Amino acid sequence: MAKINALAASYTAAIISGALMLLLGIFGNLGWYMGAVNAMMQWHAFFSLSVLGIITGILEAAVISFVIVYAFVWVYTKLDK
């Protein structure tokens, strides 16, 4: 079985999470998907529809995703042995 690269998986999750947060910020400013935008504003401490809020939301989502996926892959590879 191929070994999972924890760093590659974590970077991928961080990039995708950041990109999705950017899209959500753009859509929110257009008035689309306001239910999802409001949920993100509740779940993420730094996300808002301002430019600074979107940037900090991107960073927050990327860091959280990186840490969670890295921990998941690390535990998975330990249990797979």
Buried (B, 14 or more C-beta within 10 A) or exposed (E): EEEEEBEEBBBBBBEBBBEBBBEBBEBBEEEEBEEEBEEBBEEBEBBBBEEEBBBBBBBBBBEBBBEBBBEBBEEEEEEEE
